[in-house]
Amino acid sequence: MSKDIVDSLWSRAGRAPEAGTALGETTNGEPAVGVRASDAERDATVERLSQATGEGRLTLEEFSQRMDRATTAKTRAELDRLVTDLPASGAVGAPVTVGAQAGPSWHISPVGGLNIFGPWRMGRHVIVATLVGGARLDLSQAELAGPEVTLTKVSLVGGVRVRVPSGIRVEASGLTLVGGTRVEGAPDPGPGAPTIHIRAFSLVGGIRIRRDGPGRRSAAERLDRGADRRADRRAELLNRRAERHERLAGRRAERRSRRGRYGGM
């Protein structure tokens, strides 16, 4: 681009460029669209989001969505928008200490287990004890009582099925005679992310972990959509039945009318 064209663009903007200033840059050499974010700033934002998740300020799904945006952010302004509703790092305030002092949360039943969908606050240690029954958890909308929480499941028969958003670290351990551990979906985010420890002990039953990628709907949302589709199908079926009954009633009325005319002759 020639110097005359550059000068013309600056003059249209109402000011002249300073010496050594390139098009698309501010006077201090930074991009006009905003200061570019560094890898360290992206990592710091993700760490701050992780800390907020451990304090119960963000659900796992919210953390996953913001983490994805933070890792792809190009400017500092984009990173700042992700933490505007969170307290400043190291800000003085009442710390969340209830979860640290609370004891384990017990769920005991001879037959059955623990099924969690939708909003839920997961304590630091959740224990499920059954003879027959497992644990099925969709933690998309869950809040964690700390940066690290633990699920312990003890049963004769029954496994553990857990679904988490991307960006959540899951560590599995335990002992089972029949069954294994399977992890599906997005890769493990590594250290520093909110962590869920799963310990399962059973004769029959394994551990299955599903880590969803960005944009995947939670089980609660899928159940809602399924219920809506079923309701629509039922409504359509009822409408068709009503139309069929209406046609049959019209035909019967027409036949009665014809018989009445012929009978009067």
NORMOPE-V61774 format. One record per pair of residues at least 6 apart in sequence whose C-alpha atoms are under 8 Angstrom apart, sorted by the first residue. I is the first residue (numbers start at 1). J is the second residue. D is the distance in Angstrom with one decimal. If there is no record, write none. Layout:
# NORMOPE-V61774
i=[I,I]
j=[J,J]
d=[D,D]
This chain:
# NORMOPE-V61774
i=[6,7,7,10,10,18,21,21,22,24,24,24,25,25,26,30,34,34,34,35,35,35,36,36,36,37,37,37,37,37,41,42,42,42,42,43,45,45,45,46,46,46,47,47,48,49,49,49,49,49,50,50,50,50,50,51,51,52,52,53,53,53,53,53,53,53,53,54,54,54,54,54,54,54,55,55,55,55,55,56,56,56,56,57,57,58,59,59,59,59,59,60,60,60,60,60,60,60,60,60,61,61,61,61,61,62,63,64,64,64,64,64,65,66,67,68,70,70,70,73,99,99,99,99,100,100,100,103,104,104,104,104,104,105,105,105,105,106,106,106,106,107,107,107,107,107,107,108,108,108,109,109,109,110,110,110,111,111,111,111,112,112,112,112,112,113,113,113,113,113,113,113,114,114,114,114,114,114,115,115,115,116,116,116,116,117,117,117,117,117,117,118,118,118,118,118,118,118,119,119,119,120,120,120,120,121,121,121,121,122,122,122,122,122,123,123,123,123,124,124,124,124,124,124,125,125,125,125,126,126,126,127,127,127,127,128,128,128,128,128,129,129,129,130,130,130,131,131,131,132,132,132,132,133,133,133,133,134,134,134,134,134,134,134,135,135,135,135,135,135,136,136,136,137,137,137,138,138,138,138,138,139,139,139,139,140,140,140,140,141,147,147,147,148,148,148,148,149,149,149,150,150,150,150,151,151,151,151,152,152,152,153,153,153,153,153,154,154,154,155,155,155,156,156,156,157,157,157,157,158,158,158,158,159,159,159,159,159,159,160,160,160,160,160,161,161,161,161,162,162,162,163,163,163,163,164,164,164,164,165,165,165,165,166,166,166,166,166,166,166,167,167,167,167,168,168,168,168,168,168,168,169,169,169,169,169,169,169,169,170,170,170,170,170,170,171,171,171,171,172,172,172,172,172,172,173,173,173,173,174,174,174,174,175,175,175,176,176,176,176,176,176,176,177,177,177,177,178,178,178,178,179,179,179,179,180,180,180,181,181,181,181,182,182,182,183,183,183,183,184,184,184,184,185,185,185,185,186,186,186,187,200,200]
j=[23,16,17,16,17,27,27,29,29,31,32,33,31,32,32,36,75,76,77,75,76,77,74,75,76,73,74,75,76,79,76,70,71,73,79,71,70,79,83,67,70,71,192,193,89,58,63,66,67,83,63,147,192,193,194,147,194,58,86,59,60,63,143,144,146,147,194,143,144,145,146,147,148,194,96,144,145,146,147,143,144,145,146,86,143,143,140,141,142,143,144,139,140,141,142,143,144,164,165,168,139,140,141,142,165,141,167,165,166,167,168,214,214,82,167,214,78,79,82,79,123,124,145,146,124,145,146,125,123,124,125,126,127,123,125,126,127,126,127,128,129,113,114,126,127,128,129,128,129,130,129,130,131,130,131,132,130,131,132,133,130,131,132,133,134,128,129,130,132,133,134,135,128,133,134,135,136,137,135,136,137,136,137,138,139,137,138,139,141,219,220,138,139,140,141,142,219,220,141,142,143,139,141,142,143,142,143,144,145,142,143,144,145,149,144,145,146,149,144,145,146,148,149,150,149,150,151,152,150,151,152,151,152,153,154,135,151,152,153,154,153,154,155,154,155,156,155,156,157,155,156,157,158,155,157,158,159,153,155,157,158,159,160,161,153,158,159,160,161,162,160,161,162,161,162,163,162,163,164,218,219,162,163,164,165,163,164,165,218,218,193,194,195,194,195,196,197,195,196,197,196,197,198,199,196,197,198,199,198,199,200,160,198,199,200,201,200,201,202,201,202,203,202,203,204,202,203,204,205,202,204,205,206,200,202,204,205,206,207,200,205,206,207,208,207,208,209,210,208,209,210,209,210,211,212,209,210,211,212,211,212,213,214,186,187,189,211,212,213,214,188,189,193,194,188,189,193,194,195,196,211,188,189,190,191,193,194,195,196,188,195,196,197,198,209,195,196,197,198,181,197,198,199,200,207,197,198,199,200,198,199,200,201,200,201,202,200,201,202,203,204,205,206,202,203,204,205,203,204,205,206,204,205,206,207,205,206,207,206,207,208,209,207,208,209,208,209,210,211,208,209,210,211,210,211,212,213,211,212,213,211,206,207]
d=[7.0,7.0,7.3,5.3,6.2,6.9,6.1,6.9,7.8,6.0,5.5,7.9,4.4,4.9,5.3,7.8,5.9,7.1,6.8,5.5,5.8,7.5,5.8,4.2,6.0,7.2,5.6,4.5,4.9,7.9,7.9,5.9,6.0,7.5,7.2,7.7,6.8,6.8,7.8,5.8,6.6,7.7,6.9,7.5,7.0,7.9,6.4,7.7,7.3,7.4,7.1,7.3,7.5,5.9,5.9,6.7,7.9,6.2,7.4,6.4,7.0,6.7,7.1,6.6,7.6,6.9,7.1,8.0,5.7,6.1,4.1,3.8,7.2,6.6,6.4,7.2,6.3,5.7,7.1,5.3,5.5,5.9,7.2,7.8,7.6,6.6,7.3,5.5,5.3,4.6,7.4,6.9,5.6,6.1,5.9,6.3,7.8,7.5,6.5,7.5,8.0,4.9,5.7,7.7,5.8,8.0,7.7,6.0,5.6,5.5,7.5,7.4,6.9,6.4,7.1,7.4,7.7,6.0,7.4,6.4,6.6,6.4,5.3,6.8,7.3,7.9,7.6,7.5,7.4,7.1,4.9,5.7,6.8,6.8,6.2,4.7,6.0,6.2,4.9,6.1,7.8,7.8,7.2,7.8,6.1,4.8,6.3,6.0,4.8,5.9,6.6,5.1,7.4,5.1,5.0,6.6,6.1,5.9,4.9,5.8,6.7,8.0,6.1,4.4,7.0,7.1,7.8,6.5,7.6,4.6,4.9,5.5,7.0,8.0,6.6,4.7,6.2,7.7,5.9,4.8,5.8,6.4,4.8,6.1,7.7,6.4,5.2,7.1,8.0,6.9,5.9,7.2,7.5,7.3,5.5,7.1,7.9,5.6,4.9,5.2,7.6,7.7,6.8,4.6,6.2,5.5,4.6,5.8,6.8,6.7,6.1,5.1,6.0,7.6,6.5,5.0,7.7,6.8,7.4,5.6,6.2,7.0,4.4,6.0,5.9,4.7,5.9,7.5,6.3,4.8,6.2,6.0,4.7,5.9,7.9,7.5,7.8,6.2,4.7,6.2,6.0,4.8,5.8,6.5,4.8,7.3,5.0,5.1,6.5,6.2,6.0,4.8,5.9,7.0,6.2,4.6,7.4,7.6,7.5,7.4,4.2,4.8,5.7,8.0,7.4,7.6,6.5,4.8,6.2,7.9,6.0,4.7,5.9,6.3,4.8,6.3,6.0,4.8,6.5,7.3,6.5,7.4,6.1,5.3,7.6,7.3,5.6,5.8,5.9,8.0,7.9,5.0,6.3,6.0,4.7,5.8,7.4,6.5,5.1,6.1,5.7,4.5,5.9,7.6,7.4,6.1,4.9,6.2,6.0,4.7,5.8,7.6,7.9,6.3,4.8,6.2,6.1,4.9,6.0,6.5,5.0,7.4,4.9,5.1,6.5,6.0,6.0,4.8,6.0,6.9,6.2,4.8,7.5,7.5,7.6,7.3,4.0,4.7,5.8,7.3,7.4,6.3,4.8,6.2,6.1,4.9,6.1,7.9,6.4,5.0,6.2,6.0,4.7,5.9,7.2,7.8,6.3,5.0,6.3,5.5,4.9,6.7,7.6,6.1,7.9,7.9,5.6,5.4,5.3,6.6,7.1,5.3,6.7,7.9,7.3,6.6,6.0,5.6,6.2,7.7,7.8,5.9,6.0,6.6,7.7,6.0,6.0,4.6,6.3,7.6,5.7,4.8,5.9,7.3,7.9,7.4,6.3,4.8,6.1,7.6,6.0,4.7,6.0,7.9,7.6,7.9,6.2,4.9,6.5,8.0,4.9,4.7,5.4,6.4,4.8,6.6,7.6,5.7,4.9,5.2,6.2,6.6,6.8,7.1,5.0,6.0,8.0,6.3,4.7,6.1,7.3,6.2,4.9,4.3,7.6,7.4,4.6,6.1,5.7,4.6,5.8,7.9,6.2,4.8,6.2,6.0,4.7,6.0,7.6,7.9,6.2,4.8,6.1,5.8,4.8,5.6,6.7,5.5,6.1,5.6,7.8,7.7,7.4]
